[in-house]
């Protein structure tokens, strides 16, 4: 049986991760499972580990997280990307506290009614924290199941994943599937020779494991350009808070104009002697790539929308990565001028 073989392998080869209990151990804290699963969406384990440990030290319970200020949470999330997850994280924590007395619902169906929790996250929490026999299908699991049964459609993968999910040890089974996809059944050059399921794998039998899952051709991402403005006054820099809804919503940022085909200095936050720096900042978002030029100006403490933030404490502002790159370019230019 696939589940038995996989669990036997997992008992010996499970990854040691800060949010996990050992194979066969007591169920982990649902809060810890939820926090890690939200962070891991579209992000690597290596990137998540330090964030997870800092978050858990700072907000050890869902009640502590629910009580924090939005700006504080967004600053702590900066650099992890996909910032809508952070907004949903806070909304979900508050819903758990106000609507469920600080306890996460124990079923996937109930978990899906919370903000920011979809099928995958609900299934993962239900299986890992509560022992529900819920199908858990992330990118790794999708790849494993598609290859095992040589399936071409996502719907068929989900149906088959549910069919082979065992009633016993569903949490360990879900994590075993994730580990198998992350370490052996990888997108390229899968290590089929050491896979515990190779005898059951139709794609392996055909000699075409990398042909699954079948992917639609990727559309080329549009490219945009923009200008970000570094306004410096008496050791401070002007920061703004981006609108709550939309890209990087609710985050502190450097002022910027629109991102399109023809950026203009006319979109500066106020009139000044703006100077364009050499070079630019390249950043890739989910749906488009971006080149940002950086305009700098030294000004008096003008009355401008936003807040004047000490440059010496800029690392505490929690700038998203794209604006952190722009700030670094401005600071490098500033230091070059001082050195001259």
N, C-alpha and C positions, 0 to 999 in steps of 0.2 A: 504494500500500500504506500502511495506517495507520501502521505503525512507521516507514517511511521519512519520511513527512510530519512525524511527531512529532519524530523525531530531527533533522531539518533545522531545525525551529523551535527545538528545545532548544539546538542549537549556537549560535544567535544570542541566545537569551533566557534561558538558564539562570540561576537565582538563585545568587548568590555566598553560600555558607554555610560556616562554619568547619570543618565536618566533611566537606566535599566536595572531590573533585578536579575540575578543569575538564573540560568535555565532551571525550571522546576521550583524556583523560590517563591516567596510571598509576592502577591500582586503589589506593584508600585503605587505610589500616591497618584490618584487621578490628576491632580493639579500638575505634577511633574510631567506626566505623560502628555497632557494637553499642551503645556508650555513647549515641550520639545517638539511635538508634532507640528505645531504652528510654525515654529522657527525653521523646521526642516523642509517646509514646503518650498520647492524650487531653490534650495540652498544646500550646500554640502555639509556633511558631518563635521569636517575639519573647521569650517567657518562658524558653525553653530556652537561648538563646545565652549569657547570662552564667553560668548554671549549668554548661553544658558547658565553657566556657573555664576556669572555676575548677577544675572536677573534673580536667580534663586537665593543668592546671598542678600540681595537688596530687598526682594519681595518674597519672603519664604512661604507665604500663603496667598490664596486667592483673595482673601479679605485685604491683605496689605497691598496687593496689586490694584484692586478695585478702588482703593482710597487715594492712589497717587494722582498727581496732576497730569493732564494730557501732555503738556510740554516736557515734563520730566521724563515721561515714558518715551516720547518720540526722540528725545536727545539720547537716551540710553540705547535705543534701537538703531541709531544712525550708523550706517555702514553695512547693515545686514540686508538692505534692499527690500523691494516689494513692500512699500510702507503702508499699504492698505491693511496688511496683516497686523501691523502694530495698532492701528485704529480699531480693528476688529478684536484684537486681543483685549484691549481695555473695555470695549463694549461688552464682550463676552464675560469678562471677570465681574463686571458690575451686574450683569444679568444673573449670574450664578449666585451672587451675594443677595441681591434684592428679591429674586424670584424663587430661589431654591435654598435659601438659608446657608449659603456657602458650600453646599455639597453638589458636585456634578451629578447629573442624571446618570443612571446606570445602564441605559439602553441606547443603542445607536439611533433609534427612531426619535427618542427624546433629545438626545444630544444635537441632532440636526436642526432642532428648532432654536438653538442658541446662535447668536451673531458670529459669522465667520467660520462656522463648522459645517463642512460639506460631507459628502458620502465617505470619502477616504478617512478624514480626521475622526468622524463619528465612529466609524468601524474600528479604527486603531485604538481609540480610547476605550470603547466598549469591550474589545477583545483583550487588550493588554491589562487594563486596570480592573475590569469587572468580570472577565471570563466568559463574555457572551460569544457564541459561535458566529461571529460577524465576518463577512468577506472584507478583506482589506486589500485594496488594489491601488498601489502607487506605481510610479514608472518602473521600478525594479520588479515588482510582482507582475505587472503587465507583461514585461519582457519574458520572465520565466514561464508564465502560463502560456503565452503565445507560442513559445518554442516547444514546450512540452507537448502541446496538442496541434502544432502547426496551424494556428488560427490566424485569420487575416482581418477580422473585424473586432473592434473594441467591445461591441455588445457581446460577441461570442466569448471573448476573454473574461468579461465580468461574470457571465453565466457559468462558465467552467470553473472560475476561481471560487465562486460560491459553492459549487457542487463538490469540490474537493476539500473544503474547509472542514476540519474535524470538530467534533463536539468536545474532545479531550484536549486540554492545553491550547486553546485557541490563541492566547496571547503569545506563547512561545512559538507557535506555528507561524503567526503573522510576522514575527520578528525574524524567524528562520528564513522565510521567503524573502524578506528585505535583505538579509545578509547574503543569501545565495546570489541574488541579483547584483549586489554591490561588490562582491568579492570574486565570484566564479562565473556566473552567467552575465558577464559584462556586455555592453553594447558592441564592442569590437574585441576580436580575439578572445572569445570565451574559453575558459579553461575546462573544456569538456572532459579531458582525461581524468580529472579529479572530482568531477561533479557526482554527487550521490544519487542523482536522478537520471544519469545518462542512459541507463537501460530502459527508462520509461519515456525518453524524449524522442518524439517523432522528427523534430528538426535535426537532431543529431543523427538519427538513422538515415535521413536523407542526405546528410552531409552539407546542410545549408542553414546552420543555426543563425548566422548573421542576416539571413533574409527575413527574419521575424524579430519583432513585429513589423508589419508592413507600414511604411510611413508615406504619407502624401508629400509630394514635392514642396519644399519650403518656398514661400513667396519672398522675394527680395524686400528687405526692410527699407522704407523711405528714409532719406537723409535730411536733416534739418540743420539750420545754423542759428546762432543767437549771440547776444552780448551780455556779459555779466559785469556788474559795476562794483568796483572796490573804492568806496569813499572813506577816506581816512581823516580823522580829526582828533588831535591831541592824544594820540595813542589808542584811539578807539576806531572801530570800523562799523559802518552802518549795516545792520541786519534787518531783515523783514521776516514776517511769518506768512507762509504761503496759505492760500485759501484752504479751508478745511476739506473741501471736496476737490478731487482732481489729483493730478500727478504730484507726488511728494506732499500731499495735503497735510496741513498743520505743522510742517517742519520749519525751523529757522533756516534762512537761506540768505545769500547775497542778492541784492536787487538784480532783476534781469528783465529784459524786454521780451517780446514774443519770440517764439522759436518757429522759424519758417524759412523762406528763401532769401529774404533781404533784410537782415537785421540793421537797425539804425541807432545812431547815438541820440536821435531825437526821442528815444524811449528811456533816456536816463531819468533817475528819480528826481533830479533837479539840475538846473543849469550850473555848469562848472567847466573848468579847463580840463576836460577829459582827454587822457592820452592813451592810445591803444598800445598794449604790450606786444612784443614779438611772440610768435607762437600762439597756440590755442589749446583748448582742452577737448579731448575726444572721449565720449561716453556712449555706451550702448544700452538703451532701454529695451524692454520686451518687444515693443512694436516699432521702434525707430532708433536710428543712430543720430548723434548730435555732435556738432563742433561748436564750441563756445569761444569767442574772443573775449579778452579781459580788458576793460577800460578802467583806468585808475585816476583818482584826483585827490589832492590834499586840499581840504576846505576848513572853514571855521565850523563851529558846532551849529550847523543850520537846522532849522525846524523842518524835519523830514519825517515821513511816515516810516515807522519802524523803531528800532532801539539802537543806541550806540553801545557797542560791546567792546570790552577791553581786548586789544589784540593779544596781549600776553595770556589771556584766558580763552582764546578762541577754541581750543580743543574741548572746552566744556560746553560749547554751544550746541553740539550734536548736529553739525552740518551733514546733510546727505552727501554721499561720495562725490557726485558731480560738482557740488559747490566746494567741497573740501579740496578737490583738485584745482579748482579755479583760485581758491585762497592760497594754496601752496605756490601757484605760479606768481601771484601778486606778491607774496612774501619773499620769494626768491629774487624777484626784480627789485624789491625794496632793499634787501640785504646787499645786492650788487651795487646799488646806488650809494649805500652807506659806506661800503668798502672802498668806493672810488673817492 
